[in-house]
Structure formats: structure tokens, C-alpha cells
Amino acid sequence: MKYTVRLARKARAEIDANAAWLAYHISKRTADRWHESVSDTIETLAEFPDGCPAAEEADSLAIDLRQLLHGRRPHVFRILFTIEGDQVLVHRVRHAAQDWIADLEK
């Protein structure tokens, strides 16, 4: 089954903020490559999202929140998403060193 992948506003804002940080602190080229690679990783969720493990905060949020990791140490990001029917909704894209999320703002 092919899923439609959607990004919540918060996820889009986090992707843009991370790319802006990279552009400012490293280079625009690095930021562009990261943005493209994270977008490609997110698109893989269209094929087999239920193969991804539960996020650690799923129990405390009482939802089936899953995660897909992107990047290599020490630059690993957690793509946090839910599966809703034939759609995958990406809620957040956070650095793995950040605290767990407390809620899912959309």
C-alpha cells in the first residue's frame, strides 16, 4: 500500500529552522544538502511506515507515535509521525539530543 505523506506546520518549521542554522553556522551548501536528504528520508515513509519503531514518548502521549532516524552521529534527527488510514502525518523533526516531546502541536 502506498501512503500519502503530509507534514504538520511544526515539522516544516523545524526543518526550515535546522536548515537555517546549518546555513548560518556551516554553509548554505550543507544546509541545502541536509534539507534535500531529510526530505528524501521523509518520502520513504510512503512505502512502509509501519516498519518503523515506536517513539520513546509514545506511551506517555498515549498514541501510536513512530520514529524514523535520519543522519549519522552526532547529527541524528528523529522524524516523529503517526499513521492515519492511508496517510502518514509527520508531526516533528527534532535532533536526537533534544528532550522528548510533551504534545503534538499541529
C-alpha positions as CSV (number, residue, x, y, z in Angstrom):
1,M,0.0,0.0,0.0
2,K,1.3,3.5,-0.9
3,Y,0.7,6.1,1.8
4,T,0.4,9.9,1.3
5,V,2.9,11.7,3.4
6,R,2.0,15.1,4.9
7,L,4.0,17.4,7.1
8,A,2.5,19.3,10.1
9,R,3.3,23.0,10.3
10,K,5.5,22.4,13.3
11,A,7.6,19.8,11.3
12,R,8.0,22.2,8.4
13,A,9.1,24.9,10.7
14,E,11.6,22.6,12.4
15,I,13.1,21.5,9.1
16,D,13.4,25.2,8.0
17,A,15.0,26.2,11.3
18,N,17.5,23.4,11.2
19,A,18.5,24.3,7.6
20,A,18.8,27.9,8.5
21,W,21.1,27.0,11.5
22,L,23.3,24.9,9.2
23,A,23.4,27.7,6.6
24,Y,24.4,30.3,9.2
25,H,26.9,28.1,11.1
26,I,28.4,25.9,8.4
27,S,27.4,26.7,4.8
28,K,24.4,27.2,2.5
29,R,25.5,24.2,0.5
30,T,25.5,22.0,3.6
31,A,22.0,23.3,4.6
32,D,20.7,22.6,1.1
33,R,22.1,19.0,1.1
34,W,20.6,18.4,4.6
35,H,17.2,19.8,3.5
36,E,17.2,17.5,0.4
37,S,18.3,14.4,2.3
38,V,15.8,14.9,5.1
39,S,13.0,15.4,2.6
40,D,14.1,12.2,0.7
41,T,14.1,10.3,4.0
42,I,10.6,11.6,4.9
43,E,9.3,10.5,1.4
44,T,10.4,6.9,2.2
45,L,7.5,6.8,4.7
46,A,5.2,6.5,1.7
47,E,6.2,2.8,1.3
48,F,6.5,1.1,4.7
49,P,5.9,3.4,7.7
50,D,4.6,0.7,10.0
51,G,8.1,-0.9,9.8
52,C,9.4,2.0,11.9
53,P,9.6,1.5,15.7
54,A,7.5,3.3,18.3
55,A,9.0,6.6,19.6
56,E,10.0,6.5,23.2
57,E,7.4,9.1,24.2
58,A,4.5,7.1,22.5
59,D,3.3,5.6,25.8
60,S,3.3,8.9,27.7
61,L,1.4,10.6,24.8
62,A,-1.0,7.5,24.6
63,I,-0.8,7.4,20.7
64,D,0.9,5.3,18.2
65,L,3.8,7.7,17.6
66,R,6.6,6.3,15.5
67,Q,10.0,7.5,14.6
68,L,12.4,7.3,11.7
69,L,16.0,8.3,12.3
70,H,17.9,10.4,9.8
71,G,21.6,11.2,9.7
72,R,24.8,9.9,11.4
73,R,26.2,10.6,14.8
74,P,26.4,13.2,16.2
75,H,23.9,14.7,13.7
76,V,20.9,12.3,14.1
77,F,17.4,13.6,13.8
78,R,14.2,11.9,14.8
79,I,11.3,12.1,12.4
80,L,8.2,11.7,14.5
81,F,5.0,10.6,12.8
82,T,1.6,8.8,13.0
83,I,-0.2,6.7,10.5
84,E,-3.8,7.7,10.0
85,G,-5.6,5.5,7.5
86,D,-3.7,5.8,4.2
87,Q,-1.8,8.9,5.3
88,V,1.4,9.4,7.2
89,L,1.5,12.7,9.2
90,V,4.9,13.9,10.2
91,H,4.5,15.9,13.4
92,R,8.0,16.8,14.3
93,V,11.7,16.7,13.1
94,R,13.9,17.0,16.1
95,H,17.6,16.5,16.9
96,A,18.0,13.2,18.8
97,A,19.7,15.1,21.7
98,Q,16.5,17.1,22.3
99,D,14.1,16.2,25.1
100,W,11.1,14.1,24.3
101,I,8.0,16.0,23.1
102,A,5.2,16.6,25.5
103,D,2.4,17.1,23.0
104,L,1.7,17.1,19.3
105,E,1.1,20.6,18.1
106,K,-0.1,20.6,14.5
